[in-house]
Each structure stands twice: as structure tokens, then as C-alpha cells.
Amino acid sequence: MLLKQDIEFYSPTILKSYNLDQTMRYQLSMLQNLDLFTRKHSENVANLTCRMCEYLHANKNFTIHATISAYLHDIGKLFIPPEILSKPTSLTEEEFDIMKTHTTIRL
């Protein structure tokens, strides 16, 4: 049985951007412009993904690919209007339909 202390999922992970192409570096830098919640969520998903890959002894290239993908999984939110993305109350049905488009936007 795995105990909580056996895996530190949120330990800091350094993503070396020197081996990323220009498009990926640009997309990762754009995360800084997203709202704080989305940026932190993307960082947490990437850290969790990296730690899971390490725990599973995944190939280094796979780990890098999976971690980058995790960072970028919500990059489509750059195209969601800020008033919807950061709305403090529940979204209307129309706003929610707009929010769902972040998964299908092609960059």
C-alpha cells in the first residue's frame, strides 16, 4: 500500500525551456498572462504529471512531453474573454458554452 508520504507530488520541478521549440516557449510564457487560478492550476497539473511519471519510472522524453502537455492543457483559455474566465459568480449557459470552447481552439 502506498502512503501519502511516499510521493511528494508537489515538489518543485524545473522545466528546462532550452530544449523547447519557439512555439512551445511562447505558449508557456503566455500562461503568465492568464488569471492566477488558471496559471496555478496548470503548474499544479504539470507538477503532478511529472511526479507521477517519475514514480512510474517513465522514459525521460515521455516525462518531458507529458509535463509540457500538462502545462499547456488549458492554453485555449487565452481566447476566453476575461469577464467570463474570471467571473466570480456562476456562468450562464451561454458563458459556459463559450468556456467549453477552450478545449477545441487550435493555435
Secondary structure, 3 states (H helix, E strand, C coil): CCCHHHCCCCCCCCCCHHHCCHHHHHHHHHHHHCCHHHHHHHHHHHHHHHHHHHHCCCCHHHHHHHHHHHHHCCHHHHHCCHHHHCCCCCCCHHHHHHHHHHHCCCC
